Amino acid sequence: MFSHMMVGTNDMARSKAFYDALFAAMDGQPGMEDPLGRVVYMHRGAIFLISKPIDERAATAGNGSTIGFDVESPEQADAWHKAGTAHGGSAIEDPPGERNGPAGRLYLAYLRDPDGNKLCVLHRLG
């Protein structure tokens, strides 16, 4: 359904360090800068980008928006959360852990990136 996801940033170096750490925790590769100065992450068939806004205004987080990443285990979710908080992200909502609801048993962890974007990792439990 989706071709890619992109978030804006006001500090490319800070955001690249943050997202490089998150993708490393998910066994991904560091981002690559494209000719337009955006940083591109390709992982498990998906594309995620960070960019300064094209209109040259300040990047802002979307209120009510969440970007979710799929991980392979609860341990990988915990490593992702730890890497994010160690690289300028903020822990939000409940601590990483199991949640039960209409979608079944899930292991979730939430962060805000340095620009305020809300992120989540999800692992479906058996």
Buried (B, 14 or more C-beta within 10 A) or exposed (E): EEEEEBBBBBBBEBBBBBBBBBBBBBEBEEBEEEEEEBBBBBBEEBEBBBBBEEEEEEBEBEEEEEBEBBBEEBEBBBBBBBBBEEBBBEBEEEEBEEEEEEEEEBBBBBBBBBBBBBBBBBBEEE
